[in-house]
Amino acid sequence: MRKTLATAIALLSLSALQFASAKENYHEKTINADNKDAFVTLAENVRSEMNVGGKYEFVQKKERVEIDTKLTDMTTLFDKYGTVSAMTQDAKVQLFNDQEIVNSILTKRDRDRVICTNVAPVGSHIPVTKCHTYAQEVEAREGTKNLLDSWKNVPCASAPSKAGEPPPQCYMGGGQ
């Protein structure tokens, strides 16, 4: 009994250690845009990645306008000062705040962002961890919406149509 308990504790410790080490080994690619040329290249890349098929294709229209505005504001700062080190403290604070707004939107809408849930499936008390990307979540949501929309106006099989008239429509929740 003690041997089984010790083995279970060891396995739980190892699995917790794996999650911790996986998080420690995960590093996003850092881009240092501390001068005007590097920033212009970065801004162009961000704008192109917001197009269909890009990493940030799921950025909504309102968010896209905000990102464009903030990128333009940051470009203005680089036009005025040239580099971050030449900026005044107020300009650096504005640059930082603009970057944080852009980064928060892009992180939220990143098609490759992994989302995991730990939920017990129906009929079980044992939770299961399931992971998917943000792109898969959006595509599933859109697919479900399209399917429900296609079911809204299905002809009723129970109501006969008169000659030359289109069949009556069935609506969710009952017939006409």
Long-range contacts (C-beta under 8 A, 24 or more apart in sequence): 34-83, 34-84, 34-85, 35-78, 35-82, 35-83, 35-84, 36-78, 36-79, 36-82, 36-83, 39-74, 39-75, 39-78, 40-75, 40-78, 43-71, 43-74, 43-75, 46-71, 46-102, 46-106, 47-71, 54-111, 55-110, 55-111, 55-112, 56-106, 56-109, 56-110, 56-111, 57-111, 58-109, 58-111, 58-134, 58-135, 58-138, 59-105, 59-106, 59-109, 60-109, 63-105, 63-109, 66-101, 66-105, 67-102, 67-105, 67-106, 70-98, 70-99, 70-101, 70-102, 71-98, 71-102, 73-98, 74-98, 74-99, 109-134, 110-134, 111-135, 111-138
